[in-house]
């Protein structure tokens, strides 16, 4: 169970080209591979997107009998597979099954002129997600020999995002601890953080599990009992079950990232009222100008000698479920404890804004 980070994430989507446009036009991803019936992949069509060390596979079902069709019908567009890089995919698969994981796909070898791939898959402890174990003989070789055809993409002018930082998962009420226990037992992850947030309108309990390197990291959240329905309840209702609420990308320069995202018309969540007035007293001296942070709706939290900066997008997915985070870490490995409340409030504000607009319409 020693992972070398996230190899890729696969999203099941209803409209492939439209979904790719969000990532390519909004974040600067490039299409570097394609799969479908013409490449031997039956019943579905896929695109491989790449930016920095981030690999995303977008898959659209072409027939009603494909499992992606069932997923999209129930959940809408969303993350199906968070795949881990490992040195021995078969060993990781069999060990996970021995520890109680439900097998989905037995280890299978794919060989091509530019390398060999071993892939095996188990069910995730969360909803209908899965986790694949990926072993690559040639890490820079073909993404999936015999399945994906490479696409020659122009070099990126600038890569705003460098890696996947973490994946945030919304859970059914009352399942947080059992989900943490499952990730610890089955995949060998460790709990690293815990935070309980209560606001005027709702609340949540959250815990973080990750591997020793932090390259595989999940932020797990469940609604707080006894509160009125909040943003997690909204996600669970719209997604029809537990799943990935947001995907966090790591940036080396968040202010530049925000500037370009706005140029590309990627909608960002507003920060809570009064947030920046209280910021200097809460976090102390920063290298960044507070007015620039305010203009970009960038949140900040200090952790020891370091701090982190975060900004969140509004969801552009059909059910308004999955959204994205951009995070820059300056000697901080946490998750913005103070910002968890700010994020919760921001998403609540967005949810209420949409409700008011719907009632007015």
Secondary structure, DSSP 8 states (H G I E B T S, - for coil): --EEEEEEEEEEES-HHHHHHHHHHHH--EEEEEESGGGT-TTEEEEEEEETTEEEEEEEESSTTSHHHHHHHHH-SEEEEEEEEES-HHHHHHHHHHTT--EEEEEEEEEETTEEEEEEEEE-SSTT-EEEEEEESSTTS-SSTTT-EE------S---EEEEEEEEEEE-TT-HHHHHHHHHHHH--EEEEEEEEE-SS-EEEEEEEE-TTSSSEEEEEEE-TTS---HHHHHHHHHTSSEEEEEEEEES-HHHHHHHHHHTT--B----TTTTTTHHHHH---SS-HHHHHHHT-EEEEETTEEEEEEEB---STTS--EEEEEEEES--S--HHHHHHHHHHHHHHHHHHHHHHHH-
